[in-house]
């Protein structure tokens, strides 16, 4: 016997807020196909949906589910709010589908316990660590790692796999850019996604899926480290399941013990997927500074109790983090040591000029010919680069760096790559000096560009107009140029890789690829919030149909299952009974086929006094 009707009756009696909470806890697989309490009940009784709901029940709730007669009112109400019990004329009743799912899940859990798959490593009570003040160190490293990864994605979007996750190749590349292990970078990427700072585009086309920064990323990078950390930490805590949140509280803030046996002790039907998610959170929390040695830190406890950040929390985090460093130490080996966190604008500039060597409370970067060339190629004037380094240096500019800046100043703008429309090739490489031209032509690292020299005469621009200006114009001169059959962006990239100070002309740059979510995300289809529309439909259907109630839901279920029912109806003081195959309900009337009489009957819902399954 199905429990669909009893569950639909329970759903129909829910208030709007209760219905919203049920749909939030157990979102249907196909929200647009749910139109009333019957269709929602059918979706909630799916095996996968029941398995997820049972995972979220603690020991007391599971005991109440096994013996509803002995369950107290609070547990019965909780089970009903989860859609795990139904209602009939006698009150709250068990659902056969839930009973079967509970027996199957309990058998699997018992088998896992016997097989030893449950991890009991965290079962022992640990002595709480008193001094948790050192949490600021991993917190600062994580915010810097997140910033480095965001800047990397801003320059070049990452690739996503079929599951919508960041591809392994992109994780490794971003980890290298942040000088971190891939495992650490992967957890940072998850945190950034939870915080809404990155997203995956091209969901309809796997080949076009890209991991890009969102519009919020720019504002986040402009914040000081304390505000950055609170954004990341809040996102992580907000994603914690109610079960994990409760068990961590029971364990006195010991997250490490929670992911051992305590979670399965309190929630016996937790799946391996749930335990893996809890373990991932424990590792991410330690990496983010939410925990230290597995125990929740003071700011993490504040977020645990109230996921909404407050001014007091911001003050606590600001007081714990080191003060902003007034500058950096420029070393003769071209390394740059930042003795503390930098102001957001200074950090942005330093990331543009140097590559990361080590992130920490004191971070190390390295300047090089290649890193400075990339900055110049991005449009930074050499004068601004020098002015920034002079302002930030806590000592002086060492001689090797002075020499490098001087050399770049002489070479800046000496090579320009342009679009060419002649027979000589697709790209034109203009050089300022003949010795540079000969060096490019002879460089074996550039052989694939197939650079060739052609004599091209050009007339210098005139200073005026008309015949006088034409007469006064200078004679044609030969331009120092090389030509390539490859596209300008390819030629430019090869020159930069070979450490030439090449600049790509404005008309030769390829169209900018969108890197933000707003620019590259597909337009939304349908409603912005399917869950909200679903609640509205189910709530309205339960209250607006004339005569809506048990009889109507029983008939709707019979229509959906295409099975006959026995209907009793009253007319002129007499009660009549029919065996009918319900066809539709509309306008407060039932249309059904009476196969015994060979006719089709139409009955007012208000005249029906009973509906029984056959």
N, C-alpha and C positions, 0 to 999 in steps of 0.2 A: 504493500500500500504506500502511495506517495504522500510525502508531507508538504507538497506544494501548496495545497489549499490552506492548511494551517499556517504556514509561513506567510502566504499572501495576506491572510486575515490579520496577522500580527503587523505586517508592514503597513497595511491600509489604516491601522489604528494609530500609527506613529504621528507625532507632531512634526512640523516641518524641520525644526532644529534636530530632532532625533533621526529623521530620515537623512538629513544632510550628513550627520555623523556616521550613519551606517554606510552610506555610499562612499564617504571618504575613507573609511576603514577597509571596505571591501569593494573597490571599484569594479564594475562589470567589464567583461571582455569587450563587448560591443555596445557602448552606451546608447548609440542612436537607435538600436533595436529594442530598447527597454521603453515601453510606453505605459505600463500600468503595474500594479502590484504583482500580478500573476507572472509577467515576463521577468520582473526583477527577482521574484522568488525562484523561478527556474534557473536564472543565472547564478544565484547565490548557492544553489544546491549542486552546482557542478563539482566534480571531485577535486579539481585543482583549487577552486575557491574555498571549499571546505577545509582542505589540508592547510592552506595558509591561515585561515581563521582559527583552526585548532592549535596551530603553533603558538598563537598569541595568548592562549589561555594558561593561567597558572594552575598550580595543583588544586587549590580550593575550587576553582571554576570547573575543572575537569571532574572533580569528585561530585560537584553539584549536577553536572551534565549526565553523569552515570546514574544518579539517583535524584531525579527532580523532586520527588516527594519529600526528601530530607533537606533540600537546599533552602537556605534562608532567602528572604525577600530581596536583599541586595544582590546576591549571586544570580538569582533568577532574572532580575532586571538587567544585570550585566550581560547575561547570555542572550537575552532578547535583543539588547542593543547591538549585539554582534550578529544577529540573524541566525542563531543556532538553535532556537526553540520557536514553536508556533503557538497559536491560540485557537481554541475551539470553544464550544458552549460550556465546557467544564473548567476552563482556565488555561494556564500554560501547559503545553504538552510537548513531549519529545518528538523529534522528526526522524523517521526511519533512515533517511539518507545520512543524517548526522551521526546516528548511532552506529551505522555500518562504517562510516569514515573514522569514527573514534576507535572502534575495535581494530580496524586495520592499522591505524597509526600507532596504537598502543602495542600491537604485536611487533611492528617494526622497531619501535623503541626498545622493547624487551630483548629482541634479537641483537640489536646493536650493543646493548649493555652486556649481554652474555659474551658477544664476540670481542668485547674490549675496545670498541671503536670510540666510546665516550672518553674524553680526556679528563683525567682526574688530577692533573698536575697542579691545578689551582685550588684544590679543595682545602688545603691547610690554611689556617688563619695566620696571616702575616702581621708582624708588628709594624704599626704605622710609622713611616719616616716623619720625623718632626720638622726638619729643616727642608722646606720645598722652595726656598727663595731662588735657587739657581735655574728656575724654569725659563728665565728670560733669555738664556743662551740659545737653546733650541728654537725658542719663539722667534728670535731675531734672525737666525739662520734660515728658518722656513719662510719668513716674509721676504727675505732677500732672494731665496731660491724661486719663490713664486714670481717676484718681479722680473728676474732674469728669464724665466720661462715665458712670461707674458710678452716681454720685449722680443724674444725669439719668434713667437707666433705672430707678433705684429709685423715683423719683417717678412716672414714666410709662413703661411698657414701650414699646419700639419696634416697628415693623412689620417683617415679614420677607417676602421675595418667594417665588416658587414654588420657587426653588432652595435655599431655606433660608438665604439671605444677608440681611443687613440692608438694608432698602429704602432707595432713594436719598433719599427724603424724611426718613426717620429719621436717616440719616447727616448730612444737612445741618442738621437741628435739633440733633443732639448736637454737631456741629462748632461751631455758633453758641453753644451753652451753654459750650463750652470755649474759645471765641474762637480757633479753629483753622481751617485750610483743610480742606475735606471730604476731600481725599486723605490728609491726615495722620490725620484721625479714622477713616477707613476702615481704615487699617493698624493703628491702635490697637485698633479693634474686633476685628480678626483676632487680635491678640496676646491680648486678653482672652478670646477664645473658646478659643485654644490653652491658656491658663492655667486654663481651667475656671471663670472668673469670670462668664461670661454663657453663655446657651444659648438655643436656639429651641424654643418649645413649640408644640403643636397641629400636629404633623407630619401627622396624618391629615386635617386640615381646613385648606385653604389660607387660608380667610377668618379663621381663628382663630389663625394663626401670629403669635407675638409673641416679641420679643427681650427676655429678662428676666435679671436678676441671679441668680446661684446662692447657695446658703447660704455658700459660701466667700468671697463678696464682702465681707460684713460683717467677717470676721476680717482680710481683706487690708487694708481701709481702716483698721483699728485698728493696723496695723503701722507702724513708722517707714519712712522713704523707702528706706533701704538694703535692708530685707527685702522691701519692695514691688518694688524693681527686680530683685532676684535671682529672685523668682517669675516676673516677666514675661520676663526674659532666659533663664531656664532653659527656659521653655515654648517660646520661639522656637528655641533651639538644639536642643532635643529633637526638634523637627519637621523638622530639616534631614535631607535624604536622605543615605544613605551615600555616594553618588556626589559630591554637592556637598561633603560633609565631607572626603572624600579629596582632591578637587581643590584645595580651599582650603589644605589642609595642604601639597600639592605647590607651591602658589603662594606659600608663606611667609606665609600669613595675609592675602593680598591678595584680599579678596572682590570688589572691583571688577573686577580682571583676570579672576577666575574666571567671572563672568557675561558676559564678552566671548567670546573664542574658546577659552579654555582648557577649559571644560566640554565643548564639542563636540569639541575636539581629543582629549581623553581618552576621551570617551564619544560616538563618532561618530553613534550612532543616537538621540541625545537629541531629543525632539520639541519643537516650538515651545511646547507647554504646559509642558514641563519647564524650558525656558529662561526662560519668563515667570515661573514660580514662583521660579527662582533670582534673577531680577531683582527680584521683589517682596521676597524675603528681604534682598537687598542694601540696598534702600531702607529697609526696616523696621529693619535692623541699624544703619544710620547714624542713623535717627530715635531709636532706643532707646539709643544710646551703646555698642552692641556693637562698632561700628567707628567709626573717625575717619579721614576722607579715604579710606575704603575698606579700611583695615587693622584687623585684630582688635586690640582693646585688651587690657590685661593681664587684667581679670576675664573678658572674653570668651574669651581663650585658655584660662583655667583651666576654664571651662565646656566649651569645645571638646574638651579632653582628658578631662574627666570631667563628664558632664551633671548629676551629683548635687552640689548645693551643699554646701560645707563651712564649718566655723567660721572657717577661715582666709580664705575668700572673703568671708564677712560682714564680717570685720575689715578687709579690703582696701577694700571698698566704703564702709564707714562712715568710714574714714580719708580717702577721696577726696571724699566729699560734704561740703558746707558744714555747719557746726554749726547746730543748731536756733536760730532767732531767738527772743530773749527776749520779743518783742512786735512791735507794728506801729506805723506812723506814721499817725495820723488827720489828714487834711488839711482845710482850710476848705471846699474844693470837694466834700466828702463822699467823696473817694477815700481808699482805704486801701492803704498800701504795706507789704508784708511783705518785709523785707530779706533773708530767707532762708527755708528750709523751717520750717514750724511743727510743733509737736507734733500728733499725729493728732487728739486731742480738740479742740484749739484750731482746727485746720484745718476740722474738721467744723462747728463753731459758726460760723466766719467764712463758710463756704459757705452756711450757712442764712440768714445775715443780709444778704449782699451778692452781687452778680453779678460774674463774672470779667470783667476788662478785658484782662489780659495775664498769661500764665503764663511763668515763667522762674526763674532763680536768685533774682531779686527779682521778686515777683509784685504785680500791682495789681488791686484790687477796687474796687467802688463801692457805697456805701450810697445808698438812696433811699427815698422815702416808700413806693413800691410794694414794694421788697424787704423792708423792715421789716414792712410789713403782712402779707406772706406768712408771715414768721416768726411773727408774733403769731397769725395764723390757724392755723398749724400747732401752736399750743399753747404757745409760748414766752412766759412772762410778761414784761411790759415791764421789770420790775425786774431780771430775770435778764439781759436784753439790756444794760441800762445797766451792770450790775455787770461783765459780760464786757468791754465796751468800756473801762471804767475800768481794769480789771486789765491788759488787753493794750496800752493806749496807752503809748507810750514818752515822750510829752510831756504832753498834756492833751487834753480833749475840746473841740474848737473850738466857737465860739459857734453857727454854723449847725447843727451836729449837736446841740448842747444844745437849741436851739430845736425841732428836729425831734422829739427824744425827748420833750420836754415836751408838745408838741402831741399826739403819739401817746398819751402817758400820759393826757391828758384825754379823748381820743376812744376809747381802748381799751374795748371792751365796750359801746360806746354803741349799736351796731346788732346785732341778733340775728335770724337767719332761722330760722323754725320751720315745722314741718308744720302745716297747718290743714285741718280736716275739715268746715268749714261751707260755706255757699253763697257766701261771699265770694271763695273761691279756694282753691288748693292750698297756697299759701305765705303765711306771715304774717311781716312785717318789723316787729319791735318797735324803737322808738327811745327814747332817754333824754330828748331835748329836742325841743320843738316846732319850733324853727328848723331842726333836722336833718330833721324830717319834711317840712317845706315845701320844703327844698332837694332832697330825693329826689323829691318829687312833681313838681317843676318841671325836673328835670335832663333835657335832651333826649337825653343819651347813654343814658338808662334807659327811653326811651319804649317799646321793644320788650317791656319787662316788664309793661306795662299796669297799673301800680300805681294802686290806688284806695284812698280813705280811707272807712272805715265807722266809725260810732260803736259801739263794743263796750263794754258795761259788765261789769266783773269785780268779784268779791267778794274782798277780800284774804284770805290764809290766816288761820285762827283760831289763837289761842294755846293753846287747850285743847279740851275736848270737853264735850258735853252742853248743856242749855238755857242755862246761865249764860254759857258761851263764846259761844253763838249770839247772845245778847242783847247781849253786850259787843262783838261784832264790828263793824268799821267799815262804813259804808254803801258800796254799789257805787261804783266810780270809773271814769272813762273812760280807756281805754288808748290811748297814742300808737302807732298801728299802721297799716301799709299792707298791702294784700293783692294777690296776683298769681295769675293762673291757671296760671303755670308751676311746674315742680317746684322744690323748695327749693334743690337743688344748682345748678340753672341760675341762679336768682335770686342766690344767694350769689356764684357765679363772676362774674356781670355787675357786682355791686357792688364786688368786689375789683378787677376790671379798671378800673373807674371810680375806683379809689383811695379807696374808702370803707372804714373799719375794721370790716367786717362779720364776724360770727362765725356759724358754722353750728351750730345746736343739735345735741346728741348724737343725739337721736331723728330728726333730719332728714338725717343723713349717709347716703349710699348705702352698700351693702355694700362692704367693702374688696375691691378686685380683687387677687388674688394676684400678687405680683411675683417671687417666688422660684421656682427650678426645682422644688423639692420640692412646692410648693403647686400649681403649674399644669402640670407635666409629666404626660402620660398614663401610666397604669400600664404597666410593661413587659410585653411579650407574649412568652411562651415563656422560653427560657433567658437568663440574664444574659450568657453568653459563648458564642455559637454556634460560634466557632472552636475552643474547648476541647472542646465536645461532638463536633464534626466529627473532631478528632484522635482522640478516644477511639473513635469508631465505626470509622474507617478502620484504626486500629492493632489493634483487637480483631478486625475482620473478616479481617485479614491473618494472624492467628495462632490463632484459635479454631476455624475451620472444619476438619473432618477432611480431610486430604489437600490442604489449601490449597497452591497452587503454580501453576506455569505452566499445567498442564492446566486447573485450575479457572478461572483468570482467562481463558484462551482460550475456555472454554465460556461463561463469564458474558458475555464480549464478544459471542459468537455469539447468545446469548439476547437481548441488548440490541439487536443489529443485525438480528435475525431472519433470519439466513443459515445455510445448512447447512454442516457440517464433516465431515471424514472422521475417524472415531474408531476407534482400535485398542484391543482389550481382550483380556485373557488369561483363559482359563477352562480348568481341568483340563489345564494344560500346553499348550494350543493357543491360537494367537493368531487372533482374528477381526477383520475390518474391516467397518465399517458407514458408510454415508452417512446422517447423521442431522440432523434439525432440532431442536436443543436447546430444551427447553421450560422446565425449572426444575432447580435444584440444591437439595436439602433432605435433611438427615439423612445427609450423606455419600454420596448417591446422585444420579445423573443420570437425569432423565426426558426422553425425546426421542422424536420421531416418525420412524419409518423409512418414508419415503414410497415407496421402491421395493418394500418388502415389504407395505406397507399396514398396518403394526402400530405399536404404541407400545412402546418398550423402556425398561427400567429397569436401569441399570448401576451397580455400586459404583464410586465414584471411585478406590478403591484398585486396582481391576482394570484401569483405563485405562492403557495404555502409550504412547499417542500421540494427539495431536490436530492435524490439519492443516486449514488453510483451503482452500476450494475456489474 
